[in-house]
Amino acid sequence: MINNFNEALKFQHEQQDAAIRIGAYLAPIKDFIDKSEIDQSYADDVNNIRRLQPHIGEMIFLQKISEFLNRHNYQSYLFTISDPYHHFASLLAVQTLPSKRLKADDFMAQMKKWYKIMSEGLIAISQIPLPSIDINIKAQSPFQAYCFFEHLFIGIREFLYIIDPYIDTTIFHIYFYRLPRALRIQIASSSEKWNKNIRKQIEATEPLFSSEYTNYVRKDYADLHDRFVITETTAFQLGGSLKDAAKKADFSIVQISEERRLELIDIYFK
């Protein structure tokens, strides 16, 4: 259980750093694979392989990922990073030895195989849920609240569901615009509780947003009171509306049970 906002933010920073490191490690490998698919001679050129080798063998990369996974007891994911790491190094070394070289098709098949495994590891590590939290962000600390939700939303890969009777357009341009366009974004709200200006702004913004984010849906419910943020891995009950998080009053963020998460999804988002 995390009861301290800084601890929660530290976990989010570490998780984001791990994901960025893996993505940065994979990028030159993806570039090598793409160029080799366009022109097979690219994979046969030993100079291209040798240019990639120093990047492949970066020791600090594996060390940092291992530290994050060990610190938070997710060692089971380490093989998705360490196995490809070692196989990439071995494959590239073999391809520089005339007596050991694999055929280009076999070499690239192995590169693609291990690239896929590490890519899946990246997704899994990005989706590790926060340790159970019950935190309170002090009033007049809206940037802290923003940081928490920004880091939370970065890791979403499937859906973001929000239950909040008092939304406004700030959620679109502060949070939603950075989300992947294929993501399912759904809101349960209570439009009869909005004032005239908020209604006008949302009615103008939603068509523009949904024209690009085609999986966006908002449904109205008259009896909403509590606020929740729900993702594919976790869910939190909020002490107020997302738009007002920690602006004028203390703002609580409490992780709810998996049973309650699924219940809310069944009630509001089926």
Backbone bond lengths (Angstrom), bond angles and torsions (degrees), N, CA, C in turn:
res aa  C-N    CA-C-N  psi(-1)  N-CA   C-N-CA  omega(-1)  CA-C   N-CA-C  phi
1 M - - - 1.460 - - 1.528 109.72 -
2 I 1.339 117.33 128.54 1.449 122.92 175.25 1.525 108.62 -102.02
3 N 1.320 115.88 122.47 1.463 121.07 179.72 1.519 112.00 -111.76
4 N 1.311 116.37 3.50 1.456 121.19 -175.12 1.525 109.67 -122.03
5 F 1.330 115.75 128.45 1.458 119.87 -177.10 1.525 111.71 -59.00
6 N 1.319 117.41 -41.63 1.465 120.58 -177.73 1.523 111.92 -62.98
7 E 1.337 116.65 -34.60 1.467 119.88 177.09 1.527 110.38 -66.43
8 A 1.337 115.99 -41.19 1.462 119.78 178.32 1.518 110.82 -63.45
9 L 1.327 116.14 -43.47 1.455 120.46 179.94 1.528 111.13 -66.82
10 K 1.337 116.79 -35.51 1.461 120.47 178.04 1.521 110.66 -62.77
11 F 1.334 116.75 -43.89 1.470 119.69 177.55 1.520 110.01 -60.14
12 Q 1.334 117.14 -45.31 1.457 120.62 -179.18 1.522 111.15 -61.45
13 H 1.335 116.83 -41.91 1.467 120.55 178.59 1.535 110.64 -62.55
14 E 1.319 116.52 -44.68 1.467 120.57 -179.18 1.521 111.02 -63.92
15 Q 1.317 116.39 -41.59 1.456 120.56 179.58 1.529 110.58 -65.52
16 Q 1.319 116.29 -44.32 1.458 120.10 178.67 1.524 110.90 -63.41
17 D 1.323 117.01 -40.87 1.459 120.75 179.13 1.527 110.54 -62.33
18 A 1.335 116.76 -41.65 1.467 120.44 178.63 1.523 110.57 -62.50
19 A 1.325 116.61 -44.20 1.465 120.39 -179.81 1.529 111.15 -64.27
20 I 1.323 116.95 -41.50 1.472 120.83 179.29 1.524 110.56 -64.37
21 R 1.336 116.72 -41.00 1.460 120.08 179.48 1.527 111.35 -62.86
22 I 1.325 116.07 -42.84 1.472 119.29 -179.97 1.523 110.14 -66.12
23 G 1.338 116.39 -43.66 1.463 119.89 178.48 1.521 112.07 -60.54
24 A 1.332 116.20 -41.90 1.464 120.28 179.49 1.522 111.42 -67.45
25 Y 1.328 116.84 -34.08 1.466 120.89 178.19 1.531 110.21 -68.06
26 L 1.331 116.12 -39.00 1.462 120.25 -176.08 1.530 113.02 -76.11
27 A 1.318 117.35 -25.89 1.468 120.37 -172.61 1.537 113.23 -57.53
28 P 1.341 120.68 -50.67 1.472 119.35 179.06 1.537 112.61 -65.18
29 I 1.317 116.56 -30.38 1.470 119.80 177.52 1.521 109.84 -67.29
30 K 1.335 115.55 -43.02 1.471 119.63 177.06 1.518 110.39 -61.99
31 D 1.310 117.19 -40.09 1.461 121.05 178.53 1.524 110.56 -62.81
32 F 1.325 117.00 -42.11 1.468 121.64 178.17 1.532 110.31 -62.36
33 I 1.330 116.45 -44.86 1.470 120.80 179.79 1.520 110.49 -63.35
34 D 1.321 117.57 -45.54 1.464 121.40 -178.31 1.526 111.21 -62.03
35 K 1.328 117.01 -45.04 1.461 120.12 -179.44 1.527 111.20 -66.73
36 S 1.319 116.51 -34.05 1.470 120.47 179.48 1.522 111.58 -71.73
37 E 1.320 117.11 -29.44 1.461 119.91 176.91 1.521 111.20 -72.25
38 I 1.318 116.43 -32.68 1.462 120.46 177.23 1.527 110.68 -73.37
39 D 1.324 115.69 -41.01 1.471 121.28 -177.63 1.534 108.13 -140.75
40 Q 1.331 116.00 106.57 1.470 120.10 -175.51 1.522 112.46 -60.55
41 S 1.320 117.31 -25.61 1.468 119.96 -179.76 1.524 111.71 -65.56
42 Y 1.339 116.28 -20.59 1.472 119.52 178.73 1.528 109.98 -63.29
43 A 1.335 116.45 -40.41 1.461 120.42 179.54 1.515 112.17 -73.26
44 D 1.326 117.35 -21.05 1.465 121.10 -179.96 1.530 112.56 -85.91
45 D 1.326 116.19 -11.88 1.459 120.06 -177.30 1.534 109.13 -81.24
46 V 1.321 116.52 113.21 1.460 121.57 -177.36 1.522 111.40 -60.96
47 N 1.311 116.63 -31.28 1.467 118.92 179.80 1.532 111.74 -64.73
48 N 1.312 116.22 -38.10 1.470 119.82 177.18 1.522 110.76 -64.51
49 I 1.326 115.98 -39.34 1.463 120.94 178.52 1.521 110.55 -65.58
50 R 1.313 116.34 -44.31 1.470 119.89 -178.40 1.525 112.15 -66.90
51 R 1.330 116.95 -30.81 1.466 119.42 176.30 1.526 111.51 -67.09
52 L 1.313 116.04 -28.71 1.463 120.48 -179.28 1.529 112.39 -84.21
53 Q 1.316 116.97 -25.00 1.468 120.59 -173.72 1.526 115.27 -57.32
54 P 1.344 120.66 -44.83 1.475 118.64 -179.68 1.529 112.72 -60.03
55 H 1.322 115.81 -36.65 1.469 119.50 178.23 1.530 110.34 -67.37
56 I 1.315 116.42 -44.56 1.469 121.86 -178.47 1.528 111.19 -59.15
57 G 1.320 116.56 -36.68 1.462 120.74 -174.16 1.518 114.84 -90.72
58 E 1.315 118.54 14.47 1.468 121.57 -177.01 1.530 110.43 -64.24
59 M 1.319 117.69 109.00 1.462 122.89 -174.09 1.524 112.60 -70.90
60 I 1.331 117.30 -36.39 1.462 120.20 -176.61 1.519 110.95 -62.63
61 F 1.339 116.74 -29.54 1.466 121.28 179.21 1.524 110.90 -58.50
62 L 1.326 116.91 -55.65 1.459 120.76 -178.14 1.519 111.39 -65.06
63 Q 1.307 117.02 -36.02 1.461 121.72 179.30 1.527 111.31 -61.30
64 K 1.327 117.02 -46.16 1.456 121.13 -177.88 1.529 112.16 -66.86
65 I 1.313 117.33 -40.64 1.465 120.14 178.59 1.522 110.17 -65.75
66 S 1.334 115.61 -42.03 1.465 120.39 179.09 1.519 111.16 -62.20
67 E 1.325 117.33 -41.99 1.463 120.92 179.71 1.530 111.02 -60.49
68 F 1.328 117.54 -44.21 1.465 121.23 -179.86 1.521 110.68 -63.15
69 L 1.324 117.46 -48.01 1.462 120.86 -176.74 1.527 111.24 -67.05
70 N 1.319 117.60 -39.59 1.466 120.57 178.95 1.523 111.68 -68.15
71 R 1.314 116.39 -39.37 1.464 120.50 -177.54 1.530 111.61 -63.93
72 H 1.330 116.32 -31.31 1.465 119.33 -176.21 1.526 112.71 -111.98
73 N 1.353 115.93 16.88 1.468 122.22 172.70 1.533 113.48 62.47
74 Y 1.319 115.26 39.73 1.466 120.26 173.59 1.529 110.05 -118.90
75 Q 1.325 116.03 42.44 1.465 121.21 -178.76 1.527 112.37 -60.44
76 S 1.332 116.41 -23.40 1.465 119.77 -177.10 1.532 112.52 -62.28
77 Y 1.334 117.01 -20.83 1.460 119.68 178.66 1.522 113.02 -86.73
78 L 1.316 117.46 -8.41 1.459 119.53 -173.53 1.529 111.93 -62.50
79 F 1.335 117.19 -33.76 1.469 119.08 -178.08 1.526 111.43 -63.05
80 T 1.342 117.78 -28.05 1.466 120.12 -179.48 1.523 111.47 -70.01
81 I 1.327 116.56 -15.92 1.455 121.19 177.98 1.523 110.69 -107.05
82 S 1.337 116.62 -46.83 1.467 119.61 -174.71 1.526 112.21 -70.35
83 D 1.338 118.53 -40.42 1.464 119.74 -179.83 1.532 111.79 -61.94
84 P 1.347 118.91 -50.65 1.465 118.19 176.24 1.533 112.45 -60.70
85 Y 1.335 116.47 -38.99 1.470 120.68 179.81 1.530 110.21 -54.94
86 H 1.327 117.36 -49.92 1.463 121.19 -177.96 1.527 111.72 -70.86
87 H 1.322 116.89 -36.67 1.464 119.30 -179.99 1.526 111.34 -70.17
88 F 1.319 117.84 -38.31 1.463 119.87 175.39 1.533 110.39 -57.94
89 A 1.325 116.32 -46.49 1.467 120.68 -179.12 1.521 111.01 -61.17
90 S 1.337 115.76 -44.22 1.463 120.55 -179.08 1.526 111.35 -66.28
91 L 1.323 116.77 -44.16 1.460 121.00 -179.07 1.523 111.69 -60.67
92 L 1.322 116.25 -45.78 1.455 119.27 -178.24 1.522 111.61 -68.01
93 A 1.328 116.66 -35.98 1.460 119.41 177.15 1.525 110.86 -64.67
94 V 1.313 116.69 -45.07 1.466 121.34 179.72 1.528 111.05 -58.95
95 Q 1.341 116.14 -39.65 1.459 119.41 -176.44 1.522 113.56 -70.21
96 T 1.313 117.16 -11.02 1.472 119.85 176.39 1.529 111.85 -94.62
97 L 1.342 117.00 -2.61 1.468 121.96 -178.97 1.524 109.33 -105.60
98 P 1.319 118.75 110.74 1.467 121.61 -175.51 1.524 113.68 -52.70
99 S 1.330 117.88 -37.20 1.468 120.10 -176.43 1.527 112.79 -79.23
100 K 1.324 117.93 -12.09 1.474 121.67 -175.46 1.523 113.45 -116.36
101 R 1.315 117.43 -6.51 1.466 120.70 -173.14 1.518 112.76 -55.72
102 L 1.323 115.09 138.05 1.460 121.10 173.10 1.520 109.31 -84.05
103 K 1.309 115.98 158.54 1.451 119.51 171.60 1.525 108.35 -63.55
104 A 1.324 116.56 149.21 1.464 120.95 -174.48 1.524 112.01 -55.05
105 D 1.334 117.59 -41.93 1.467 120.88 -178.88 1.523 111.04 -64.31
106 D 1.341 116.05 -42.29 1.472 119.94 -179.71 1.531 110.41 -67.87
107 F 1.312 115.42 -41.13 1.467 120.48 178.96 1.529 111.00 -60.27
108 M 1.323 116.60 -48.66 1.459 120.09 -177.88 1.526 111.60 -69.53
109 A 1.315 117.45 -32.52 1.477 120.06 176.83 1.523 110.01 -62.49
110 Q 1.342 116.11 -40.53 1.466 120.00 178.43 1.530 111.11 -68.68
111 M 1.323 117.12 -41.32 1.460 120.38 178.23 1.530 110.81 -60.17
112 K 1.320 116.21 -43.61 1.473 120.43 -179.59 1.528 111.22 -67.36
113 K 1.316 115.68 -37.50 1.468 119.78 179.64 1.533 110.81 -60.46
114 W 1.318 116.41 -49.87 1.456 119.67 -175.91 1.531 111.60 -75.50
115 Y 1.332 116.40 -28.21 1.463 119.33 173.12 1.528 110.12 -63.38
116 K 1.304 117.44 -42.83 1.465 121.43 179.72 1.520 111.10 -63.01
117 I 1.338 116.98 -42.59 1.462 120.06 -179.06 1.520 110.88 -63.88
118 M 1.345 117.33 -44.95 1.461 118.77 179.58 1.526 111.32 -67.44
119 S 1.318 117.24 -34.89 1.465 120.23 177.27 1.523 110.92 -63.12
120 E 1.315 116.45 -40.18 1.467 119.96 176.93 1.525 110.57 -67.46
121 G 1.328 116.41 -35.09 1.461 119.94 175.36 1.513 111.40 -63.78
122 L 1.332 116.74 -39.95 1.461 121.36 176.80 1.524 110.78 -57.82
123 I 1.319 116.75 -46.21 1.462 120.48 -179.94 1.525 110.69 -63.30
124 A 1.329 116.39 -44.52 1.465 120.19 -178.99 1.527 111.40 -62.26
125 I 1.318 117.05 -43.03 1.464 120.82 -179.75 1.524 110.81 -67.98
126 S 1.325 116.96 -36.05 1.470 120.42 177.58 1.519 111.72 -65.55
127 Q 1.333 116.42 -25.12 1.457 120.35 -175.85 1.532 113.34 -99.39
128 I 1.328 117.55 6.37 1.464 119.43 174.26 1.527 108.40 -59.51
129 P 1.320 118.28 122.54 1.467 119.34 -178.00 1.518 111.79 -71.74
130 L 1.314 114.85 155.36 1.456 119.67 172.66 1.512 110.14 -57.63
131 P 1.332 118.14 145.02 1.463 118.91 168.60 1.524 108.64 -56.22
132 S 1.304 117.09 151.45 1.462 120.95 -178.03 1.525 110.25 -49.73
133 I 1.335 116.11 128.09 1.454 118.84 -175.50 1.522 112.59 -127.27
134 D 1.292 115.08 150.80 1.464 124.45 172.67 1.525 105.21 -146.88
135 I 1.342 115.47 91.01 1.459 119.56 -172.61 1.527 110.62 -122.52
136 N 1.300 114.75 161.44 1.451 121.73 178.07 1.531 108.07 -132.20
137 I 1.333 115.77 122.70 1.460 121.12 177.80 1.520 107.79 -97.51
138 K 1.293 115.78 126.46 1.454 120.91 -174.96 1.531 111.87 -65.05
139 A 1.330 114.94 150.63 1.463 121.37 177.16 1.527 110.79 -55.56
140 Q 1.328 114.73 150.49 1.456 123.22 -179.17 1.530 112.12 64.52
141 S 1.346 115.31 31.50 1.470 121.29 175.50 1.531 109.91 -127.44
142 P 1.339 118.05 50.07 1.474 119.31 -175.64 1.513 113.74 -63.95
143 F 1.335 117.21 -27.56 1.464 118.21 179.94 1.522 110.97 -69.13
144 Q 1.325 117.74 -34.41 1.458 120.37 175.91 1.528 109.93 -62.32
145 A 1.313 116.07 -44.13 1.462 119.61 178.29 1.523 110.49 -62.58
146 Y 1.322 116.67 -43.02 1.463 121.01 177.64 1.523 110.76 -57.71
147 C 1.325 116.82 -46.04 1.470 120.86 -179.53 1.526 111.05 -59.48
148 F 1.332 116.51 -41.85 1.464 119.99 -179.73 1.522 110.58 -60.68
149 F 1.332 116.68 -51.25 1.464 119.88 -176.15 1.523 111.98 -71.62
150 E 1.318 117.45 -35.15 1.457 120.22 177.54 1.526 110.65 -60.13
151 H 1.327 117.20 -45.91 1.465 120.59 178.62 1.529 111.09 -67.16
152 L 1.315 117.01 -37.82 1.467 120.41 178.26 1.518 110.34 -62.17
153 F 1.319 117.32 -46.02 1.461 121.16 -174.74 1.523 112.35 -70.80
154 I 1.333 117.66 -28.24 1.461 120.56 179.81 1.533 111.46 -58.15
155 G 1.336 116.48 -34.31 1.462 120.04 -175.16 1.515 114.61 -85.25
156 I 1.325 118.64 -1.74 1.464 120.83 -176.59 1.527 110.17 -74.87
157 R 1.316 116.55 135.27 1.453 121.38 179.39 1.534 113.04 -122.46
158 E 1.322 119.05 -19.32 1.463 120.75 -174.88 1.522 112.84 -116.67
159 F 1.325 116.90 -56.46 1.458 117.24 -177.79 1.524 112.21 -154.94
160 L 1.334 113.93 154.91 1.455 123.27 172.15 1.518 107.27 -129.21
161 Y 1.330 116.38 118.80 1.456 122.20 177.92 1.526 108.36 -115.14
162 I 1.311 116.42 134.78 1.456 121.79 178.87 1.520 110.09 -126.31
163 I 1.305 115.28 130.32 1.460 121.46 172.72 1.525 106.77 -111.48
164 D 1.310 116.39 114.49 1.466 120.49 -175.19 1.525 108.61 -162.94
165 P 1.309 118.01 113.12 1.468 119.13 -179.02 1.518 113.71 -69.28
166 Y 1.335 118.34 -17.77 1.459 121.29 -172.06 1.526 112.24 -121.40
167 I 1.315 117.66 52.96 1.459 120.50 176.93 1.526 110.07 -73.12
168 D 1.329 116.21 164.59 1.466 121.94 166.28 1.519 107.71 -146.04
169 T 1.314 117.40 -176.16 1.470 119.78 -172.54 1.521 113.96 -73.87
170 T 1.317 118.16 -8.76 1.468 118.61 180.00 1.522 111.82 -61.84
171 I 1.336 117.66 -29.62 1.464 119.06 -178.84 1.529 111.67 -65.26
172 F 1.320 116.87 -26.26 1.464 119.97 179.59 1.529 111.06 -73.32
173 H 1.318 116.70 -50.29 1.464 117.79 -173.29 1.521 113.58 -90.52
174 I 1.329 118.71 -10.47 1.462 119.92 174.96 1.527 111.29 -94.77
175 Y 1.346 117.18 -39.27 1.464 120.26 -173.34 1.533 114.21 -116.50
176 F 1.324 117.63 -49.07 1.458 120.19 -167.45 1.522 113.72 -70.00
177 Y 1.329 117.63 -32.07 1.461 118.97 -171.81 1.525 112.91 -64.95
178 R 1.336 117.85 -19.60 1.461 120.67 -179.90 1.528 112.75 -89.14
179 L 1.305 117.65 -9.17 1.455 120.76 -175.60 1.525 110.85 -75.94
180 P 1.332 117.72 151.51 1.472 120.17 176.91 1.529 110.89 -58.92
181 R 1.302 117.00 139.58 1.464 120.16 -173.89 1.523 113.54 -68.28
182 A 1.313 117.03 -20.55 1.467 119.71 178.91 1.531 112.41 -83.76
183 L 1.328 117.06 -7.78 1.467 121.71 -177.49 1.529 110.27 -63.96
184 R 1.331 116.02 144.15 1.470 120.36 171.65 1.529 108.17 -82.48
185 I 1.305 116.36 115.90 1.463 122.15 178.83 1.526 107.39 -117.13
186 Q 1.318 116.33 116.12 1.454 119.79 -178.45 1.526 110.06 -132.00
187 I 1.315 114.98 142.26 1.459 121.82 -179.45 1.516 109.63 -126.11
188 A 1.319 115.77 133.90 1.461 122.05 168.37 1.518 106.56 -107.22
189 S 1.334 117.21 118.63 1.458 120.85 -176.08 1.523 110.26 -139.97
190 S 1.322 115.70 -173.80 1.470 121.56 -178.30 1.521 107.90 -134.32
191 S 1.324 116.74 89.26 1.461 120.67 -172.89 1.518 113.00 -63.77
192 E 1.346 117.37 -25.76 1.461 118.93 179.40 1.527 112.36 -67.87
193 K 1.326 117.16 -13.71 1.463 121.43 178.90 1.534 112.45 -92.24
194 W 1.333 117.42 -6.30 1.453 120.36 -179.46 1.526 110.58 -79.23
195 N 1.327 116.68 148.72 1.456 117.76 173.09 1.534 109.39 -80.98
196 K 1.312 115.79 173.59 1.461 121.66 -173.02 1.523 112.23 -60.40
197 N 1.323 117.30 -42.10 1.465 120.55 -178.03 1.518 112.10 -67.13
198 I 1.344 116.60 -43.69 1.464 120.17 179.24 1.526 110.16 -63.05
199 R 1.328 116.94 -42.62 1.463 119.94 179.12 1.528 110.67 -59.84
200 K 1.317 116.90 -44.89 1.460 121.33 -179.45 1.524 111.16 -62.61
201 Q 1.333 116.52 -42.71 1.459 120.48 -178.81 1.530 111.77 -66.96
202 I 1.321 116.35 -42.79 1.470 119.52 -179.79 1.523 110.76 -66.99
203 E 1.312 117.15 -40.92 1.469 120.24 179.34 1.524 111.49 -64.13
204 A 1.331 117.10 -27.28 1.465 120.18 176.94 1.524 112.00 -82.34
205 T 1.333 116.91 -33.01 1.468 121.71 -174.40 1.522 112.74 -82.93
206 E 1.316 117.32 -41.23 1.472 120.39 -173.79 1.529 114.07 -57.08
207 P 1.331 120.48 -45.38 1.470 118.61 179.67 1.528 112.83 -61.35
208 L 1.331 116.39 -37.32 1.457 119.64 178.04 1.521 110.65 -65.88
209 F 1.322 115.90 -44.09 1.463 120.39 -178.61 1.524 111.02 -65.88
210 S 1.325 116.69 -47.70 1.468 120.01 -176.34 1.519 113.05 -69.52
211 S 1.346 117.96 -18.62 1.469 119.52 176.44 1.526 111.18 -68.53
212 E 1.339 116.46 -24.79 1.463 121.17 177.43 1.521 112.77 -104.96
213 Y 1.319 116.41 -33.10 1.465 121.56 177.93 1.521 107.24 -107.10
214 T 1.317 114.80 84.76 1.468 120.45 -168.91 1.529 113.86 -72.03
215 N 1.327 117.39 -11.92 1.463 120.37 177.65 1.530 112.21 -96.71
216 Y 1.319 115.91 17.91 1.470 120.40 177.87 1.525 109.98 -85.49
217 V 1.341 115.75 134.41 1.466 122.13 178.32 1.521 108.88 -142.85
218 R 1.329 116.17 138.86 1.471 120.68 170.55 1.518 108.81 -124.98
219 K 1.332 115.13 133.71 1.455 121.13 176.53 1.523 109.26 -122.03
220 D 1.325 115.71 146.24 1.459 121.24 -179.51 1.522 111.52 -100.37
221 Y 1.325 115.08 137.59 1.461 122.81 175.29 1.530 107.63 -135.47
222 A 1.305 115.98 130.38 1.464 120.33 -174.72 1.523 113.22 -76.69
223 D 1.320 117.49 -22.69 1.464 120.54 -169.60 1.532 113.58 -103.16
224 L 1.324 118.17 20.35 1.461 119.77 -177.65 1.529 111.63 -77.61
225 H 1.330 114.75 139.11 1.464 120.34 176.74 1.532 111.02 -133.86
226 D 1.334 116.76 -49.26 1.462 120.97 -177.41 1.527 110.77 -81.33
227 R 1.327 114.51 162.01 1.459 120.91 179.38 1.521 109.90 -119.29
228 F 1.342 115.97 138.31 1.454 121.56 -178.75 1.533 109.44 -141.16
229 V 1.330 115.01 148.28 1.461 122.87 167.37 1.521 106.64 -119.06
230 I 1.330 116.30 127.24 1.463 121.53 -173.64 1.524 109.50 -129.27
231 T 1.333 116.19 131.49 1.457 121.30 174.70 1.525 108.84 -122.95
232 E 1.335 116.08 -176.41 1.464 119.44 -179.61 1.518 112.73 -69.99
233 T 1.320 117.87 -14.20 1.464 120.32 -176.57 1.519 114.45 -116.40
234 T 1.314 117.91 -23.00 1.461 119.41 -173.57 1.519 110.46 -157.65
235 A 1.341 115.88 173.45 1.463 120.56 178.90 1.523 109.20 -153.76
236 F 1.335 115.31 149.01 1.457 121.31 -178.11 1.521 110.42 -133.85
237 Q 1.305 115.45 140.95 1.455 120.45 168.92 1.521 107.42 -92.92
238 L 1.327 115.76 134.06 1.458 121.38 -175.71 1.524 110.47 -104.97
239 G 1.321 115.04 149.39 1.458 120.20 -179.93 1.511 113.75 -80.65
240 G 1.312 118.37 1.11 1.458 123.47 178.90 1.508 108.80 -173.60
241 S 1.314 116.41 -174.10 1.456 120.23 179.69 1.524 111.25 -73.18
242 L 1.303 115.07 149.22 1.463 120.90 -179.11 1.529 111.33 -58.72
243 K 1.318 117.57 -36.98 1.459 121.67 -178.50 1.527 112.87 -65.99
244 D 1.331 117.44 -23.26 1.464 121.79 -176.41 1.526 112.92 -108.45
245 A 1.331 117.11 11.20 1.466 121.08 -170.33 1.524 112.61 -53.32
246 A 1.343 115.78 112.77 1.472 124.47 174.19 1.529 113.75 61.42
247 K 1.305 118.25 20.32 1.465 119.54 178.88 1.532 111.29 -75.54
248 K 1.334 116.19 -52.51 1.463 119.86 -175.30 1.522 113.28 -117.59
249 A 1.334 117.13 -19.15 1.465 120.84 -176.76 1.520 109.75 -137.47
250 D 1.340 116.04 160.00 1.463 120.24 174.03 1.524 109.15 -55.23
251 F 1.329 115.67 146.64 1.466 120.80 -173.23 1.522 108.70 -130.49
252 S 1.310 116.60 116.18 1.466 120.78 -178.60 1.525 110.90 -93.81
253 I 1.326 115.34 146.14 1.464 123.40 174.86 1.521 106.35 -131.56
254 V 1.319 116.16 111.72 1.465 121.08 -174.29 1.519 109.21 -123.63
255 Q 1.310 116.58 122.85 1.456 120.75 178.08 1.520 109.63 -70.84
256 I 1.331 116.45 133.83 1.465 120.81 179.99 1.524 109.57 -101.61
257 S 1.310 115.94 166.66 1.462 121.42 -176.46 1.524 111.07 -69.39
258 E 1.321 115.44 159.01 1.455 120.60 176.37 1.522 110.47 -61.87
259 E 1.308 116.74 -38.36 1.469 120.68 178.05 1.528 110.82 -59.54
260 R 1.333 116.38 -44.52 1.466 120.57 179.30 1.521 111.15 -68.61
261 R 1.317 117.64 -37.47 1.469 121.17 177.38 1.522 110.74 -58.06
262 L 1.324 115.90 -49.17 1.464 120.53 -179.36 1.529 111.62 -66.64
263 E 1.312 116.19 -34.61 1.463 119.98 178.46 1.529 110.71 -64.09
264 L 1.328 117.46 -44.15 1.460 120.65 179.82 1.538 111.12 -64.97
265 I 1.331 116.64 -40.41 1.446 120.33 176.89 1.526 110.58 -59.95
266 D 1.318 116.29 -43.60 1.454 121.46 -179.05 1.525 111.83 -64.78
267 I 1.318 117.12 -37.35 1.465 121.40 -177.34 1.530 112.00 -75.29
268 Y 1.329 116.89 -44.29 1.465 120.26 -168.45 1.524 115.75 -108.35
269 F 1.333 118.29 -17.64 1.459 118.10 -170.20 1.528 114.78 -128.29
270 K 1.282 118.32 13.06 1.465 120.93 176.08 1.525 110.02 -85.53
